[in-house]
Amino acid sequence: MHSTVWIGKLWSIAALLLAGCGGGGGGGEAVGGVVSTPTAPTPTPAAPQLTTLRADLQSPWALAQLPDGAWLVTQKAGSLLRLPAGGQGAAMPISGLPTVVSVGQGGLMDVALDPDFATAPWVYFSYSEPGQGAEAGRAGTAVARGRLVGNALLDVAVIFRQAPKVSGGGHFGSRLVFRRDKTLFVCLGERQLGSPAQDLTQTLGKVVRINRDGSLPADNPSFGLGARPGLWSLGHRNPQGAALHPVSGELWLSDHGPQGGDEINIARAGANYGWPIKSYGCNYGDPVGEACRIGGGVHAPSYVEPLSFWGPLSIAPAGLVFYTGSMFPEWQGQLFSGALAGQALWRLQLSGDTVVARSEMYKELGERIRDVRQASDGALLMLTDSGKLLRLAR
């Protein structure tokens, strides 16, 4: 009898302990008769890490990743290189390029792959082309393409020439972006001349849209009698960053202002962005501030207001990419821009077409970041004017 009472007490004590612990469910809590298990805390993502893949490039300008993971890199003096997929190792020169004039801001500039590269391995590139005959001693931005076979470009042909060719070494542009319909946007500077950006008989200071063979799409906007065929938008100063929005498919571009007034715009058909009549920047030499803004600064209603601008000093935005990778899910849909004068990587947070926040990254490096591209693995690769290839990853 005594042992039976003692065993009963033990069971009572055990029952109380189990009840106090939520039924022994590993520290969970019984809710409505169901035992819940606590969720493990979400681990904090690793911080982004910036590494230098190489530092031996010579004034690199643009990057494009090949389907096998290798990279094409343009160098301003006129050479095109193939780098291994990891960015390190021997750089192989690509032959077949035309004569390039490397003067001032000009040289071999952007590079882009054909949308059907797997079956039609065309490589497109923009460069400063020397003038001939009456245009001798002058230069203009041109676009050519060639089939990449091994380490050679074959069947190279010029498919676009900026008109007219002019003297001087400034504001060549020029970024190349394929639209979803496989037509090609060419972003062109006004060659530091200002007024040609509003002249519809010239392609200086414009975005043009061409077919892959250089012919003109039938549905380009009409600018009226006397306008040069192929124009898409006008009033640009020196666009050195351009990217297609991953959702809307529209062309976003960055444009250098003078002293301040760098802009982010959506280049829409038939639109005028105001240069050199309107700018949130000032003429060089003016006192730093807002009172000297060109044309008062405000673009509307005659011209398109920028989505975002920098002032009172310029950062000289260069290279532009929308982040769509999985390596940094917190950056999905955000816009990244390099900066030359600003020597930083800029991250722009968006809500639709509105820039809601901007932040500088890696300014402490003191590097002029010329191009920014997303790698197939979701990392961001950057080129610096000092010759570095950088990788931002986690």
Buried (B, 14 or more C-beta within 10 A) or exposed (E): EEEEEEEEEEEEEEEEEEEEBBBEBEEBEEEEEEEEEEEEEEEEEEEBEBEBBBEEBEBBBBBBBBEEBBBBBBBBEBBBBBBBBEBEEEBBEBBBBBEBBBBBBBBBBBBBBBBEBEEEBBBBBBBBBBBEEEBEEBBBBBBBBBBBEEEEBEEBEEBBBBBBBBEBBBBBBBBBBBBEEEBBBBBBBBBBBBEBBBBBEBBBBBBBBBBBEBEBBEEBEEBEEEBBEBBBBBBBBBBBBBBBBEEEEBBBBBBBBBBBBBBBBBBBBEBBBBBBBBBBBBEEEBEEEEEBBBBEBEBEEEBBBBBBBBBBBBBBBBBBBBBEBEBBEEBEEBBBBBBBBBBBBBBBBBEEEEBEEBEBBBEEBEBBBBBBBBBEEBBBBBBBBBBBBBBBBE
